[in-house]
Amino acid sequence: MSADTCALGPFRADLVETYWRWEQDPALLVGYGRQAPESLEARTEGMAHQLRGDNIRFTVYDLSCDAPQPVGVATLLPDHAVRTAEYVIMLAPQARGRGLGTAATRLTLDYAFHVTNLRMVWLKVLAPNAAGIRAYEKAGFRTVGALREAGYWLGDVCDEVVMDALAKDFSGPSAVRALLGQDH
């Protein structure tokens, strides 16, 4: 599935070292609230589990190059009993600040609502992550609350902002509908 600048493709075992390198980026460690880096061996072992799991994972591709370049991972963690999912995205340092996060998030929501038939997708983002919050808002998420003092940002306690997107509010072009010739 693709938009003008971005595409989603399968989560790939052959990219485990690339994913691992992105996950070691200090900005991601701060943004995710993680406290310790992970070894490549542990990440490789985790990849096998992720490929067998029920979560929906995509590799995010930058289409502005001569050939599509992997630049991130978008994940839906579904709760099928209630037709919802948590959303998580990770972008490589070189992909940030160019609108790719917004585009990938919008494509993932399109998939969630039109293929997986979810009714709501939600996420948590650390409150100081203003760029992330803006990208999520541009993609269609709305702030619905906060978990007070639930996270850390650069050693300081901070809130986690809770955001959601509803299928009934999803507007604009749909890559899924376009693929089926039903873009209305």
Secondary structure, 3 states (H helix, E strand, C coil): CECCCEEEEECCHHHHHHHHHHHCCHHHHHHHCCCCCCCHHHHHHHHHHHHHCCCEEEEEEECCCCCCEEEEEEEEEEECCCCEEEEEEEECHHHCCCCHHHHHHHHHHHHHHHCCCCCEEEEEEECCCHHHHHHHHHHCCEEEEEEEEEEEECCEEEEEEEEEEEHHHCCCCCHHHHHCCCCC
